[in-house]
Amino acid sequence: MEKDGRNSRKRIRSWYKACSRKKFWYSTSAEIIREYPLSGVGRVCNILGKQRQAYYKAENRTEKSEFKGELVLEEIEKIRQLQPRIGCVKLHHQLQDFLQSHKIKLGEKKLRGLLKKHGLLKPHRRKIAKTTYSGHGFRIYKNLVKDVKVTESEQVWVSDITASRRPM
């Protein structure tokens, strides 16, 4: 840390207030320890009002979750080799046996976040039926009501019969 202990404590506390939510204290303390390696885990935890064992417990928890994430990603790669376009919902359904056998709790939202983090989310396909096809070769009629001024209801009726479903 800096020579002046008060300055560094103020800086660390302001840093902690910026990330004062309960789950972010570990990442904040880890960042402080990386930036000030001589400060020591115990001193940083003391300033942040946490115990040293809580820091190491959180460190162990993040390592475990990263390891579990890697296991899940390997299984996803195996599934995607057989079904490359499989989406998140079906992928989560197929992973259930694997997750239970490895005692991993992973919901659909967490899986989606994991896939997004590693760039494995598949883009959504367009599900709207394409109904208009202008290159059909049939006669195209003039618009007879283009210049008509409508003054009352049901004066002009218009229909379109090109809404037949065609293959995508």
C-alpha positions as CSV (number, residue, x, y, z in Angstrom):
1,M,0.0,0.0,0.0
2,E,1.0,3.6,0.0
3,K,3.2,5.1,2.7
4,D,0.4,7.1,4.2
5,G,-1.9,4.4,5.8
6,R,-4.9,6.8,6.1
7,N,-4.9,7.6,2.4
8,S,-4.8,4.0,1.3
9,R,-7.6,3.1,3.8
10,K,-9.8,5.9,2.5
11,R,-9.1,4.8,-1.1
12,I,-9.9,1.2,-0.3
13,R,-13.1,2.1,1.5
14,S,-14.3,4.3,-1.3
15,W,-13.5,1.5,-3.7
16,Y,-15.6,-0.8,-1.6
17,K,-18.5,1.6,-1.5
18,A,-18.5,1.7,-5.2
19,C,-19.1,-2.1,-5.2
20,S,-20.9,-2.3,-1.9
21,R,-23.4,-4.9,-2.8
22,K,-23.1,-8.1,-0.8
23,K,-21.8,-10.3,-3.6
24,F,-19.2,-7.9,-4.9
25,W,-17.0,-7.6,-1.8
26,Y,-14.8,-10.5,-2.9
27,S,-14.2,-9.2,-6.4
28,T,-13.4,-5.8,-4.9
29,S,-10.9,-7.2,-2.4
30,A,-9.3,-9.5,-5.0
31,E,-8.8,-6.5,-7.2
32,I,-7.3,-4.5,-4.3
33,I,-4.9,-7.4,-3.5
34,R,-3.8,-7.6,-7.1
35,E,-3.1,-3.9,-7.3
36,Y,-1.4,-3.8,-3.9
37,P,0.2,-7.2,-3.4
38,L,2.2,-6.2,-0.3
39,S,-1.0,-5.2,1.6
40,G,-2.0,-8.8,2.5
41,V,-5.3,-10.5,2.6
42,G,-5.9,-10.0,6.3
43,R,-5.3,-6.2,6.2
44,V,-7.6,-5.7,3.2
45,C,-10.3,-7.8,4.8
46,N,-10.0,-6.0,8.0
47,I,-10.5,-2.6,6.3
48,L,-13.5,-4.0,4.4
49,G,-15.0,-5.4,7.6
50,K,-14.7,-9.0,6.6
51,Q,-12.8,-12.0,8.0
52,R,-9.9,-13.5,6.2
53,Q,-11.5,-16.9,6.2
54,A,-14.5,-15.4,4.3
55,Y,-12.1,-14.2,1.6
56,Y,-10.6,-17.7,1.1
57,K,-14.1,-19.3,1.2
58,A,-15.3,-17.0,-1.5
59,E,-12.1,-17.7,-3.5
60,N,-12.7,-21.4,-3.2
61,R,-16.3,-21.0,-4.2
62,T,-15.4,-19.1,-7.4
63,E,-12.8,-21.7,-8.4
64,K,-15.4,-24.5,-7.9
65,S,-18.0,-22.6,-10.0
66,E,-15.4,-22.0,-12.8
67,F,-14.5,-25.7,-12.8
68,K,-18.2,-26.7,-13.0
69,G,-18.7,-24.2,-15.8
70,E,-15.8,-25.8,-17.7
71,L,-17.4,-29.2,-17.2
72,V,-20.7,-28.0,-18.5
73,L,-19.1,-26.3,-21.5
74,E,-17.3,-29.6,-22.5
75,E,-20.7,-31.4,-22.4
76,I,-22.3,-28.7,-24.4
77,E,-19.6,-29.1,-27.1
78,K,-20.3,-32.8,-27.3
79,I,-24.1,-32.2,-27.7
80,R,-23.5,-29.4,-30.3
81,Q,-21.4,-31.8,-32.4
82,L,-24.5,-33.9,-32.9
83,Q,-27.0,-31.0,-33.0
84,P,-25.2,-27.8,-33.9
85,R,-28.4,-25.6,-34.0
86,I,-29.8,-26.7,-30.6
87,G,-31.0,-23.8,-28.5
88,C,-30.7,-23.0,-24.8
89,V,-34.0,-24.4,-23.6
90,K,-33.5,-27.8,-25.3
91,L,-29.9,-27.8,-24.3
92,H,-30.8,-27.3,-20.7
93,H,-33.3,-30.2,-20.9
94,Q,-30.7,-32.5,-22.4
95,L,-28.1,-31.5,-19.8
96,Q,-30.3,-32.5,-16.8
97,D,-28.9,-36.1,-16.4
98,F,-25.4,-34.8,-16.7
99,L,-26.0,-32.0,-14.2
100,Q,-27.6,-34.4,-11.6
101,S,-24.8,-36.9,-11.9
102,H,-22.2,-34.2,-11.3
103,K,-24.3,-32.5,-8.6
104,I,-24.3,-29.2,-10.4
105,K,-27.2,-26.8,-9.9
106,L,-27.6,-24.8,-13.1
107,G,-30.8,-23.2,-14.1
108,E,-31.8,-22.1,-17.6
109,K,-30.9,-18.4,-17.0
110,K,-27.5,-19.3,-15.6
111,L,-26.9,-21.6,-18.6
112,R,-27.9,-18.8,-21.0
113,G,-25.5,-16.4,-19.2
114,L,-22.7,-19.1,-19.5
115,L,-23.3,-19.5,-23.2
116,K,-23.4,-15.8,-23.8
117,K,-20.2,-15.3,-21.8
118,H,-18.4,-17.8,-24.1
119,G,-20.1,-16.7,-27.3
120,L,-22.0,-20.0,-27.8
121,L,-25.6,-18.6,-28.0
122,K,-27.2,-19.3,-31.4
123,P,-29.0,-16.5,-33.2
124,H,-32.8,-16.7,-33.3
125,R,-34.2,-17.8,-36.6
126,R,-37.0,-15.9,-38.1
127,K,-40.3,-17.6,-37.4
128,I,-42.6,-15.3,-39.4
129,A,-44.1,-16.8,-42.6
130,K,-42.8,-15.1,-45.7
131,T,-46.0,-14.5,-47.6
132,T,-45.1,-11.9,-50.3
133,Y,-43.2,-13.0,-53.3
134,S,-42.8,-10.3,-55.9
135,G,-41.0,-12.4,-58.5
136,H,-43.9,-14.6,-59.3
137,G,-44.4,-13.8,-63.0
138,F,-48.1,-13.3,-62.8
139,R,-49.8,-10.1,-64.0
140,I,-49.7,-7.2,-61.6
141,Y,-52.8,-5.1,-61.6
142,K,-52.9,-1.3,-61.3
143,N,-53.9,0.3,-58.0
144,L,-57.4,1.5,-58.9
145,V,-58.0,3.3,-55.5
146,K,-54.8,5.3,-55.4
147,D,-56.4,8.6,-56.3
148,V,-59.9,8.0,-54.8
149,K,-60.9,10.2,-51.9
150,V,-62.8,8.1,-49.3
151,T,-65.6,10.1,-47.8
152,E,-67.7,7.4,-46.0
153,S,-67.2,4.0,-44.6
154,E,-67.4,0.9,-46.8
155,Q,-66.9,3.1,-49.9
156,V,-63.8,1.2,-51.0
157,W,-62.9,-2.5,-50.3
158,V,-59.4,-3.9,-50.9
159,S,-58.2,-7.4,-50.6
160,D,-54.9,-9.3,-51.2
161,I,-54.7,-12.9,-52.1
162,T,-50.9,-13.3,-51.9
163,A,-51.0,-14.5,-48.3
164,S,-50.5,-18.2,-49.3
165,R,-47.8,-19.9,-47.3
166,R,-44.7,-20.6,-49.2
167,P,-41.5,-22.5,-48.2
168,M,-38.8,-20.6,-46.4
